[in-house]
Amino acid sequence: MMHIDHAILHAFDFESGSVYPSERELDLETRAVKSYVQRNMRKLISSPESRHGEFDDQSSFGGALEEYARGGGVSFVELSQQLAQFLWEELRRCEDLEQCDLLVADFTDTRDISSKAKDAGDGQVAQAMVAAAAQLADEEDLSERYFGAALLPRKQAYVHDLGADGTGAASNEILRQDSTLPNPSQKLDTYLLVNLQTGTIDFHDKERSQAGSTVELIPEHLLQCSSRASAKEAVQSVEHIVEKVAEEYGKNVVEAVAQAKHAVTSSAEMEESFSPMEVGRQVFEEHPEMQERYEQVAREERLPEEVPVRRSAANRIAKNHKIKTDTGIEITFPSEYAADDNYIEFTADSDGMVSILIKNVARIENK
């Protein structure tokens, strides 16, 4: 569940060289408006591509947000206007200008034990979690308050204009609009999300050219924060290291990488984070020398000790494993099946040719 407390939209027009800061918040009583804001903020929260960081001590924006969270300093509208003005000035100095608007929101993610239990499914374990949640509901509040902001790239669209000519006859026209906002399902490449209780940051940005230099405006100029790998980048690094070590020691690469993915999703299910080192220990549990080699490469690549990742994000990037053979056959299977010979088995003959056996299939459907 998500509760939007405040939301506002500021408009940028780089063609005319004008910025249009709003002086009023969005009307969240309007269902379509509330839904649009919620879906965009939910997308930021669950994105596996978000990088993570903490504010530097010298970050003026971090200080302003901290004061705002305590109820002092400027109002939400004033803070959002200051943010819009800062980004406007930075963006207009970039060489590749893109028409966009700025959506800013103050919201609470009301994550509680009950919602987590319901997300787990209808099985016995899920029901046990729901029962436990009912007993602990008054003891634990997992809700988190966030300040989020995202650049919404506008696109051109064509619409019909219903009208009439001078004689009163119906006359429909085609008009071009340059103010169409992105669909809520569309990926956003520039955003920030700050947990107002912990001060931790999720963000994403793209490189822009400014005065001949390449910059990322969000982490470098606005937030002034540290930058750690996103969950997606960390998982990709783990997969690469597992594949490298498996190849070096002659272990089945497909099975090893799929096991690594399963380790990530299992950890995210319980902790909403995963440890790259622990993933290596699980994948190479029966091979100490491979564990040691994995840990050596992981240290060389400076993987973090712990990577935060929501369960939904982990499922998107690691729940399934896809392989493609040199004969053009593609297979996608749940990563947890990789180490279970009851479902899929990989064998190799003396010439190194690989066979894949899919077992215990009751029904096959065309897709």
Phi, psi and chi 1 to 4 in degrees:
 res  aa     phi    psi   chi1   chi2   chi3   chi4
   1 MET       -  149.3  -64.1  -72.1  -68.1      -
   2 MET  -140.0  132.9  177.3 -179.5  -68.0      -
   3 HIS  -115.8  117.5 -176.8  -92.0      -      -
   4 ILE   -86.7  116.8  -54.3  -64.3      -      -
   5 ASP   -86.9  -41.4  -61.7  -61.7      -      -
   6 HIS  -144.8  146.2  -53.8  -80.6      -      -
   7 ALA  -154.2  146.7      -      -      -      -
   8 ILE  -152.4  151.9 -163.8  167.3      -      -
   9 LEU  -124.8  125.4 -176.5   71.5      -      -
  10 HIS  -111.7  140.2  -57.7  -64.3      -      -
  11 ALA  -108.7  138.4      -      -      -      -
  12 PHE  -115.7  138.9  -59.2  152.1      -      -
  13 ASP  -133.7   98.6 -172.0  -17.0      -      -
  14 PHE   -78.3  -19.9  -63.4  106.8      -      -
  15 GLU   -69.6  -41.8  -71.8 -173.6    0.2      -
  16 SER   -91.7  -10.8   65.4      -      -      -
  17 GLY    73.6   34.4      -      -      -      -
  18 SER  -125.9  147.0  -59.0      -      -      -
  19 VAL  -117.1  140.0   56.8      -      -      -
  20 TYR  -122.0   82.5  -59.7   93.8      -      -
  21 PRO   -73.8  132.3   26.5  -32.7      -      -
  22 SER   -78.3  145.4  177.4      -      -      -
  23 GLU  -104.0   -0.4  -63.1 -179.8   -4.5      -
  24 ARG  -129.9  145.0  -64.8  -72.5 -176.0  -89.1
  25 GLU   -72.6  160.7  -63.8 -176.9   21.9      -
  26 LEU   -67.4  148.9  -67.6  171.0      -      -
  27 ASP   -81.5   98.0 -179.8    9.7      -      -
  28 LEU   -77.8   -4.7  -63.1  174.0      -      -
  29 GLU   -76.1  -17.8  -64.6  -60.7  -39.9      -
  30 THR   -80.5  120.2  -57.1      -      -      -
  31 ARG   -57.7  -44.5 -174.8  173.6 -179.4  178.2
  32 ALA   -64.3  -39.3      -      -      -      -
  33 VAL   -66.1  -48.5  173.2      -      -      -
  34 LYS   -59.6  -43.7 -179.4  179.3  178.7 -179.3
  35 SER   -62.7  -41.8  174.2      -      -      -
  36 TYR   -62.8  -44.7 -172.3   82.5      -      -
  37 VAL   -66.0  -45.7  176.3      -      -      -
  38 GLN   -59.6  -46.0  -77.8 -178.6  -32.9      -
  39 ARG   -65.4  -37.4  -68.0  175.7   66.8 -177.0
  40 ASN   -69.5  -42.1  -85.9  -74.2      -      -
  41 MET   -68.3  -38.1  -67.5  -59.1  113.6      -
  42 ARG   -63.4  -35.0 -169.2  174.5  -68.5  116.1
  43 LYS   -65.0  -39.7 -179.6  168.4   53.8 -176.9
  44 LEU   -66.6  -41.5  -56.0 -167.3      -      -
  45 ILE   -63.5  -38.8  -86.1 -169.3      -      -
  46 SER   -96.4    2.4   61.9      -      -      -
  47 SER   -69.5  124.9  174.5      -      -      -
  48 PRO   -76.0   -6.6   28.9  -34.2      -      -
  49 GLU   -92.9   -1.2  -61.9 -177.7    2.5      -
  50 SER   -70.4  130.5  -64.2      -      -      -
  51 ARG   -86.6  164.1  -69.1  158.3   67.5 -170.5
  52 HIS  -124.4  153.8  -46.8  -70.6      -      -
  53 GLY  -169.3  178.1      -      -      -      -
  54 GLU  -131.6  150.5  -72.9   84.0   28.9      -
  55 PHE   -66.2  141.3  -74.2  109.9      -      -
  56 ASP   -71.0  157.6  -65.1  -21.5      -      -
  57 ASP   -61.5  -26.7  -66.4  -23.5      -      -
  58 GLN   -89.4    1.7  -62.5   78.2   19.3      -
  59 SER   -70.2  114.2  172.8      -      -      -
  60 SER   -70.1  -35.9   57.7      -      -      -
  61 PHE   -67.0  -38.8 -174.7   69.3      -      -
  62 GLY   -61.4  -41.7      -      -      -      -
  63 GLY   -64.6  -40.9      -      -      -      -
  64 ALA   -65.5  -39.6      -      -      -      -
  65 LEU   -66.7  -39.7  -94.5 -175.9      -      -
  66 GLU   -61.7  -43.0 -176.4  178.1   -2.3      -
  67 GLU   -67.3  -39.8 -172.7  173.6    3.3      -
  68 TYR   -61.6  -42.6  166.6   75.3      -      -
  69 ALA   -63.4  -29.3      -      -      -      -
  70 ARG   -81.1   -5.9  -68.0 -161.7  -55.7  -96.5
  71 GLY    92.8    6.3      -      -      -      -
  72 GLY  -104.9 -175.7      -      -      -      -
  73 GLY    69.1 -141.2      -      -      -      -
  74 VAL   -82.8  163.9  -61.6      -      -      -
  75 SER   -79.4  173.1   67.0      -      -      -
  76 PHE   -60.4  -45.2  170.9   77.4      -      -
  77 VAL   -61.6  -45.3  171.7      -      -      -
  78 GLU   -64.4  -42.3  -68.1  170.8  -34.4      -
  79 LEU   -64.0  -42.4 -178.8   60.4      -      -
  80 SER   -66.4  -35.3   71.7      -      -      -
  81 GLN   -66.0  -40.9  -71.8  175.7  -25.7      -
  82 GLN   -63.2  -41.1  -67.7  175.3   11.4      -
  83 LEU   -63.0  -44.1  173.6   58.9      -      -
  84 ALA   -62.0  -42.9      -      -      -      -
  85 GLN   -64.1  -40.3 -172.1   62.6   39.9      -
  86 PHE   -63.6  -48.2  179.0   89.2      -      -
  87 LEU   -67.0  -35.6  -71.2  175.4      -      -
  88 TRP   -59.5  -48.1  161.3 -103.4      -      -
  89 GLU   -64.3  -38.0  -64.6  -65.0  -16.9      -
  90 GLU   -71.9  -43.5  -69.9  -69.9  -25.8      -
  91 LEU   -68.2  -36.8  -72.3  168.5      -      -
  92 ARG   -69.0  -16.6   67.4 -170.7  -56.7 -163.8
  93 ARG   -86.4   -7.4  -66.9  170.7   52.3 -149.1
  94 CYS   -80.7  152.7  -64.1      -      -      -
  95 GLU   -76.7  -37.3  -64.0  177.0    8.4      -
  96 ASP  -102.1   97.2  -62.1  -37.1      -      -
  97 LEU   -85.7  140.4  -64.0  178.4      -      -
  98 GLU  -131.7  125.5  179.9 -177.6   36.8      -
  99 GLN   -61.9  129.4  -63.2  -71.6   73.5      -
 100 CYS  -158.2  166.0   60.4      -      -      -
 101 ASP  -122.5  166.5  -67.4  -21.5      -      -
 102 LEU  -118.4  119.4  176.4   66.8      -      -
 103 LEU  -101.2  126.3  175.8   64.8      -      -
 104 VAL  -124.9  138.9 -174.0      -      -      -
 105 ALA  -146.1  147.9      -      -      -      -
 106 ASP  -116.4  116.4  177.9  -17.5      -      -
 107 PHE  -145.3  164.3   64.3   94.0      -      -
 108 THR  -119.0  125.7  -58.5      -      -      -
 109 ASP   -91.1  103.0 -176.7   20.6      -      -
 110 THR   -84.8   64.2   54.5      -      -      -
 111 ARG   -78.9  122.7  -59.6  163.9   57.3 -152.3
 112 ASP  -130.6  174.9   52.9   32.3      -      -
 113 ILE   -63.7  -38.2  -59.0  175.3      -      -
 114 SER   -61.9  -44.3  -62.4      -      -      -
 115 SER   -64.6  -38.0   64.5      -      -      -
 116 LYS   -63.4  -41.5  -74.7 -172.1  172.7 -176.5
 117 ALA   -64.7  -42.9      -      -      -      -
 118 LYS   -65.0  -34.6  -68.9  175.5 -177.1  176.5
 119 ASP   -65.6  -22.5  -72.2  -16.6      -      -
 120 ALA   -72.3  -20.3      -      -      -      -
 121 GLY   121.5 -165.9      -      -      -      -
 122 ASP  -108.3    8.1  -61.1  -37.7      -      -
 123 GLY   -74.9 -178.5      -      -      -      -
 124 GLN   -62.8  -39.9  -66.8 -178.4  -10.9      -
 125 VAL   -63.2  -44.4  173.9      -      -      -
 126 ALA   -61.9  -42.1      -      -      -      -
 127 GLN   -64.1  -36.5  -66.8  -56.0  -47.2      -
 128 ALA   -65.2  -37.8      -      -      -      -
 129 MET   -65.5  -39.9  -68.8  176.2   65.6      -
 130 VAL   -63.2  -41.8  171.5      -      -      -
 131 ALA   -63.5  -42.5      -      -      -      -
 132 ALA   -66.0  -36.3      -      -      -      -
 133 ALA   -62.6  -39.1      -      -      -      -
 134 ALA   -61.8  -34.2      -      -      -      -
 135 GLN   -77.1  -30.3  -62.2  177.1   -1.1      -
 136 LEU  -100.3    1.1  -62.8  174.9      -      -
 137 ALA   -55.8  -35.8      -      -      -      -
 138 ASP   -84.8   -5.7  -65.3  -28.2      -      -
 139 GLU  -102.4  -21.3  -58.8  177.2   16.8      -
 140 GLU  -138.6  126.2 -172.4  171.5   10.9      -
 141 ASP  -116.5  112.1  178.8   11.5      -      -
 142 LEU  -100.0   12.3  -60.0 -179.3      -      -
 143 SER   -67.3  148.0   62.4      -      -      -
 144 GLU  -135.1  138.2  -63.9  175.0  -55.4      -
 145 ARG  -100.6  134.8 -176.3 -175.1  173.5 -162.1
 146 TYR  -128.2  153.2  -69.5   92.2      -      -
 147 PHE  -115.5  118.1 -178.1   92.1      -      -
 148 GLY  -123.4  147.2      -      -      -      -
 149 ALA  -146.9  137.7      -      -      -      -
 150 ALA  -143.5  138.3      -      -      -      -
 151 LEU   -80.4  126.3  -71.8 -178.6      -      -
 152 LEU  -104.4  103.6  -54.0  178.7      -      -
 153 PRO   -66.0  127.0   24.8  -33.1      -      -
 154 ARG   -85.4  153.2  -62.7 -160.5  -57.2  -88.0
 155 LYS  -134.1  158.6   57.0 -176.3  178.5 -179.1
 156 GLN   -79.2  142.9  -67.6 -176.7   -7.4      -
 157 ALA  -145.6  156.3      -      -      -      -
 158 TYR  -111.6  133.1  -68.3   87.2      -      -
 159 VAL  -130.4  160.1  -61.7      -      -      -
 160 HIS   -90.1  148.2   66.1 -115.8      -      -
 161 ASP  -120.1  112.6 -179.7   43.5      -      -
 162 LEU   -88.4  124.4  -53.6 -178.6      -      -
 163 GLY  -156.6 -161.3      -      -      -      -
 164 ALA  -146.3  150.9      -      -      -      -
 165 ASP   -85.0 -171.3   62.1   15.7      -      -
 166 GLY   -64.2  -21.6      -      -      -      -
 167 THR   -91.1   -4.7   66.4      -      -      -
 168 GLY    94.6   -2.1      -      -      -      -
 169 ALA   -74.5  142.3      -      -      -      -
 170 ALA   -58.7  132.4      -      -      -      -
 171 SER  -141.4  104.1  175.8      -      -      -
 172 ASN   -94.9  139.1  -60.3  -29.1      -      -
 173 GLU  -124.8  165.6  -60.9  -68.1  -19.5      -
 174 ILE  -109.6  125.2  -64.2  175.3      -      -
 175 LEU  -119.1  147.9  -60.9 -179.5      -      -
 176 ARG   -99.4  131.2 -171.3 -176.6   74.4  174.8
 177 GLN  -111.3  139.7  -76.3 -168.8  -16.3      -
 178 ASP  -113.3   18.6  -64.1  -38.4      -      -
 179 SER  -120.0   20.3   57.1      -      -      -
 180 THR   -76.1  123.6  -54.6      -      -      -
 181 LEU   -81.7  157.5  -64.3  176.4      -      -
 182 PRO   -68.1  149.9   24.5  -34.2      -      -
 183 ASN   -61.9  144.1 -171.0  -71.8      -      -
 184 PRO   -58.0  -21.3  -25.4   34.8      -      -
 185 SER   -83.9   -9.8   62.0      -      -      -
 186 GLN   -74.5  140.7 -179.3  178.7  -33.8      -
 187 LYS   -67.9  143.2  -78.0 -173.1  176.6 -178.5
 188 LEU  -111.3  136.5  -58.9  177.2      -      -
 189 ASP  -102.9   -5.2   57.1   29.0      -      -
 190 THR  -136.6  109.2  -55.3      -      -      -
 191 TYR  -160.6  166.4   61.4   80.9      -      -
 192 LEU  -140.9  150.6   64.1   94.3      -      -
 193 LEU  -144.8  116.5 -167.4   66.7      -      -
 194 VAL  -116.4  125.8 -179.5      -      -      -
 195 ASN   -76.2  112.3 -173.1  -45.5      -      -
 196 LEU   -73.0   -9.9  -66.6  178.4      -      -
 197 GLN   -92.6  -38.5  -65.7  162.5 -131.9      -
 198 THR  -105.5  -19.1   65.2      -      -      -
 199 GLY    81.2    0.6      -      -      -      -
 200 THR   -73.0  153.2   55.7      -      -      -
 201 ILE  -124.7  137.2  -54.8  166.5      -      -
 202 ASP  -115.1  138.1  -72.9   -5.9      -      -
 203 PHE  -155.7  164.3   68.8   90.6      -      -
 204 HIS  -148.7  141.5 -168.5  -82.5      -      -
 205 ASP  -151.3  165.4 -157.3   -2.6      -      -
 206 LYS  -119.9  155.8   64.6  178.6 -177.4  179.9
 207 GLU   -71.2  136.4  -68.4 -174.6  -15.1      -
 208 ARG  -127.6  153.3  -67.2  176.4  169.7   86.0
 209 SER   -98.2  124.9 -179.3      -      -      -
 210 GLN  -137.4  114.2 -162.8  177.1   75.2      -
 211 ALA    54.8   40.4      -      -      -      -
 212 GLY    81.7   -1.0      -      -      -      -
 213 SER  -114.6  152.3  -60.0      -      -      -
 214 THR   -93.6  126.8  -60.2      -      -      -
 215 VAL  -136.3  158.3  -62.5      -      -      -
 216 GLU  -115.1  109.1  -70.7 -171.1    3.1      -
 217 LEU   -64.0  -40.7  -60.4 -179.4      -      -
 218 ILE   -63.8  -58.4  -62.9  -62.1      -      -
 219 PRO   -76.0  -33.4   28.1  -34.5      -      -
 220 GLU   -86.9  -44.3  -63.4  174.4   19.3      -
 221 HIS   -98.7  -40.7  -69.8 -168.1      -      -
 222 LEU   -87.0  -63.0  172.8   63.0      -      -
 223 LEU   -73.9  -36.5  -61.8  177.4      -      -
 224 GLN    52.6   67.3  -64.4  175.7  -62.4      -
 225 CYS  -134.1  167.9   66.6      -      -      -
 226 SER   -73.6  168.6   57.8      -      -      -
 227 SER  -141.2  119.1  178.3      -      -      -
 228 ARG  -117.0  158.4  -61.8 -166.6  -52.4  -84.3
 229 ALA   -58.6  148.4      -      -      -      -
 230 SER   -74.1  166.5   67.5      -      -      -
 231 ALA   -59.7  -40.9      -      -      -      -
 232 LYS   -63.9  -44.0 -176.8  175.3 -178.5  179.4
 233 GLU   -64.3  -40.3  -69.1  169.5  -26.6      -
 234 ALA   -65.8  -42.7      -      -      -      -
 235 VAL   -63.5  -41.4  170.0      -      -      -
 236 GLN   -62.2  -39.2  -70.8  174.4  -20.7      -
 237 SER   -65.2  -43.6  -65.5      -      -      -
 238 VAL   -60.8  -45.3  165.9      -      -      -
 239 GLU   -59.5  -43.2  -69.1  178.1   15.4      -
 240 HIS   -62.2  -43.6  172.0   71.9      -      -
 241 ILE   -68.2  -43.1  -63.0  172.5      -      -
 242 VAL   -60.1  -44.0  166.7      -      -      -
 243 GLU   -62.1  -42.9 -178.7  175.3   -6.3      -
 244 LYS   -62.1  -47.3  178.7  178.4 -179.3  178.6
 245 VAL   -67.5  -42.0  173.0      -      -      -
 246 ALA   -60.5  -41.8      -      -      -      -
 247 GLU   -64.4  -41.2  -74.1 -179.0  -17.8      -
 248 GLU   -61.5  -35.1  -72.0 -179.3    3.3      -
 249 TYR  -105.3    8.3  -73.0   83.1      -      -
 250 GLY    73.4   23.4      -      -      -      -
 251 LYS   -88.4  152.5 -178.8  176.9  171.5   62.6
 252 ASN   -60.3  114.3 -173.9  -57.1      -      -
 253 VAL   -67.0  -44.1  172.8      -      -      -
 254 VAL   -60.0  -46.1  171.1      -      -      -
 255 GLU   -64.1  -41.5 -177.5  178.0  -23.7      -
 256 ALA   -65.3  -45.8      -      -      -      -
 257 VAL   -66.5  -40.4  172.5      -      -      -
 258 ALA   -64.1  -38.0      -      -      -      -
 259 GLN   -63.9  -38.0  -73.3  179.1   10.2      -
 260 ALA   -62.7  -43.0      -      -      -      -
 261 LYS   -61.5  -42.2  -74.1 -174.7  172.8 -178.3
 262 HIS   -64.0  -37.7  177.8   52.2      -      -
 263 ALA   -62.8  -37.6      -      -      -      -
 264 VAL   -65.1  -49.2  169.5      -      -      -
 265 THR   -65.9  -36.6   55.0      -      -      -
 266 SER   -64.6  -42.2  -63.0      -      -      -
 267 SER   -68.2  -42.1  180.0      -      -      -
 268 ALA   -63.9  -33.3      -      -      -      -
 269 GLU   -60.3  -37.4 -175.6   75.4   27.8      -
 270 MET   -94.1  -43.0  -60.7  -63.3  -64.7      -
 271 GLU  -113.2  -11.5  -54.0  -68.1  -20.4      -
 272 GLU    56.0   39.1  -65.3 -148.8  -34.7      -
 273 SER  -167.4  168.7   66.4      -      -      -
 274 PHE  -148.1  154.2   74.6   92.0      -      -
 275 SER  -105.3  116.8  165.0      -      -      -
 276 PRO   -54.9  -37.4  -29.2   37.8      -      -
 277 MET   -65.6  -41.2  -71.9  -61.5 -173.8      -
 278 GLU   -66.0  -34.4 -178.7   59.6   29.3      -
 279 VAL   -60.1  -45.6  170.5      -      -      -
 280 GLY   -61.5  -39.4      -      -      -      -
 281 ARG   -65.7  -36.2  -76.2 -170.0  -77.6  -90.0
 282 GLN   -72.8  -42.6  -69.5 -176.2   34.0      -
 283 VAL   -65.7  -41.9  174.1      -      -      -
 284 PHE  -107.8   37.0  -57.0  121.1      -      -
 285 GLU   -56.1  -37.2 -176.6  176.8    8.0      -
 286 GLU   -94.8    7.9  -60.5  177.7   -1.4      -
 287 HIS  -134.1   84.8  -54.4  -81.3      -      -
 288 PRO   -55.0  -37.6  -24.4   34.2      -      -
 289 GLU   -67.5  -32.9   70.3  -76.9    1.3      -
 290 MET   -74.3  -35.7  -62.8  175.4   71.2      -
 291 GLN   -59.0  -46.1  -80.1 -171.1   35.5      -
 292 GLU   -63.0  -41.7 -175.6  177.0  -13.4      -
 293 ARG   -65.8  -41.7  174.9   59.4  177.0  151.9
 294 TYR   -59.2  -48.1  172.5   91.1      -      -
 295 GLU   -63.6  -34.7  -68.5  175.0    1.2      -
 296 GLN   -63.6  -47.9  175.9 -170.2   -9.1      -
 297 VAL   -66.6  -38.8  178.8      -      -      -
 298 ALA   -62.1  -39.7      -      -      -      -
 299 ARG   -67.6  -38.9  -75.1 -168.3  -65.6  -91.4
 300 GLU   -63.2  -35.9  -69.2  173.5   -5.1      -
 301 GLU   -88.4    2.1  -64.3 -163.8    9.7      -
 302 ARG    55.7   48.3  -62.2 -177.5  178.0 -179.1
 303 LEU   -69.8  142.9  -68.8 -172.6      -      -
 304 PRO   -67.3  157.1   23.4  -33.1      -      -
 305 GLU   -66.0  -38.3  -70.9  -66.8  -35.1      -
 306 GLU  -139.1  138.0 -161.9   79.7   11.7      -
 307 VAL  -120.8  116.5  178.9      -      -      -
 308 PRO   -70.6  135.5   24.8  -32.2      -      -
 309 VAL  -156.9  127.2   56.8      -      -      -
 310 ARG   -71.5  154.4  -67.3 -150.0  169.9 -162.1
 311 ARG   -58.0  -43.5  179.7  170.6   61.0 -110.4
 312 SER   -63.8  -38.8   57.1      -      -      -
 313 ALA   -68.7  -42.1      -      -      -      -
 314 ALA   -61.3  -38.8      -      -      -      -
 315 ASN   -64.6  -37.0  -74.8  -22.9      -      -
 316 ARG   -67.0  -36.2  -73.7 -156.4  -59.6  -85.6
 317 ILE  -100.7  -14.5   59.3  179.4      -      -
 318 ALA  -137.9   -5.7      -      -      -      -
 319 LYS   -65.9  -38.9 -175.9  176.0 -177.6  178.9
 320 ASN  -112.8  155.0  -65.9  -40.0      -      -
 321 HIS  -125.2  133.1 -172.7   61.6      -      -
 322 LYS  -116.6  133.1 -175.3  175.2 -178.4  178.2
 323 ILE  -127.6  155.8   58.3  176.2      -      -
 324 LYS  -137.4  129.2 -178.1  176.4 -179.2  179.1
 325 THR   -88.2  165.4   70.0      -      -      -
 326 ASP   -70.6   -8.9   57.8   -0.2      -      -
 327 THR   -93.1    2.6   56.4      -      -      -
 328 GLY    93.2    2.7      -      -      -      -
 329 ILE   -83.2  131.5  -62.4  174.4      -      -
 330 GLU  -114.5  136.0  -63.4 -176.0    9.3      -
 331 ILE  -133.9  132.8  -58.9  174.3      -      -
 332 THR  -118.7  130.3  -59.6      -      -      -
 333 PHE  -144.3  155.1   59.9   90.0      -      -
 334 PRO   -59.0  132.0  -24.1   34.7      -      -
 335 SER   -60.4  -26.6   55.0      -      -      -
 336 GLU   -68.5  -17.4   62.4 -178.2  -57.4      -
 337 TYR   -79.8  -11.6  -70.8  176.0      -      -
 338 ALA   -59.6  -36.7      -      -      -      -
 339 ALA   -98.7   11.6      -      -      -      -
 340 ASP  -116.7  105.3 -168.2  -20.7      -      -
 341 ASP   -68.1   -5.3  -71.1  -15.8      -      -
 342 ASN   -76.0  -14.9  -70.4  -44.8      -      -
 343 TYR  -118.4  -44.6  -66.0   99.6      -      -
 344 ILE  -147.1  138.8 -172.0  167.3      -      -
 345 GLU  -136.1  134.1 -176.5  178.2   -1.9      -
 346 PHE  -110.3  129.3  -60.7   87.9      -      -
 347 THR  -131.6  155.7   59.8      -      -      -
 348 ALA  -133.9  136.7      -      -      -      -
 349 ASP   -87.8 -175.2   59.9   22.5      -      -
 350 SER   -65.1  -21.4   57.1      -      -      -
 351 ASP   -90.9    0.8  -64.1  -33.9      -      -
 352 GLY    85.6    6.4      -      -      -      -
 353 MET   -78.0  133.6  -58.1  -61.0  -70.2      -
 354 VAL   -99.2  139.1  177.7      -      -      -
 355 SER  -119.3  144.0  -64.7      -      -      -
 356 ILE  -120.4  121.9  -56.5  171.4      -      -
 357 LEU  -112.6  118.2  179.9   59.9      -      -
 358 ILE   -98.9  124.9  -60.0  174.8      -      -
 359 LYS  -114.9  163.7  -57.3  178.9  179.7  179.7
 360 ASN    53.1   46.8  -65.1  -42.2      -      -
 361 VAL   -97.4  121.3  177.1      -      -      -
 362 ALA   -91.1  -26.2      -      -      -      -
 363 ARG  -153.7  142.0 -175.0  176.8   67.3 -103.3
 364 ILE  -122.0  130.7  -63.6  176.9      -      -
 365 GLU  -117.0  146.0  -61.5  177.9    1.6      -
 366 ASN   -79.6  138.8  -70.7  -46.3      -      -
 367 LYS  -118.9      -  -67.8  -69.6 -173.1  179.2
